Amino acid sequence: MSNIWWTFLTEDVAYIVQMPGSNGPSITNDAERIVARLWWEHRRPHVVYRDTMGNWDEILHEEGCFKGLASWKGPVPEERIARYFRMLCEDRGL
């Protein structure tokens, strides 16, 4: 399986989760490319991802230019995100 990550959007935040079984680079290791792509596609000021330990971190950026990583202190709509990703898995037979 290739490296797949899914995005859940709110007004100000793009939450991303790497699909289990992905064999490409982690979101952390691919952060520069990911934030550039998400800025191009969605223009969200915050890009937040769940790391492999289950913590939510932010990919810091200025208009899609990677600036670093930090612990995310904002809200995470866990239930909405979980429901969305369950739906995606069911649609794909995963």
Beta strands, then each sheet from edge to edge (+ up, - down):
strand 1: 5-9
strand 2: 13-18
strand 3: 46-50
strand 4: 56-62
strand 5: 65-71
sheet 1: 1+ 2- 3- 4+ 5-
end
